[in-house]
Amino acid sequence: MKAFKTLVLFVTFAISYGVSAQTVYTTKTGEKYHKSNCHYLKYSKKAIKLDKAKALGYTACKVCKPTASNTKETSNSLTSKKKTKDKSVTTKKVTATQCTGETKSGKRCKRKTKNANGRCYQH
């Protein structure tokens, strides 16, 4: 019986240790925590440990349903992936230019476009 109690105590400790290492994500203004692939994280995403999120009063998202078993563990590989991802992303400002297409009367189109081919939606 003592061995069984020790085993139960060990399993409980192992589960609670695994829960504390799980990473979930919050938004800047939200009150819920999410899995990394939740569509509510489209515009802002802040990584936080699951136990800390619960302590701060965040609740689970009803769409992605993050739990300790289906969230990723925190590791150095996540931070290294984030760093390489940030380096590979190049931001290029796109400015609107005048359309290069011609109207039926032979004049240049006066619409603005951000399309890469230089033509508006009509040309």
Buried (B, 14 or more C-beta within 10 A) or exposed (E): EEEEEEEEEEEEEEEEEEBEBBBBBBBEEBEBBBBBEBEBBEEEBEBBBBBEBBEEEBEBBEEBEBEBEEBBEBEEEBEEEEEEEEEEEEEEEEEEEEBBBEEEEEEEBEBEBEBEEEBBEEB
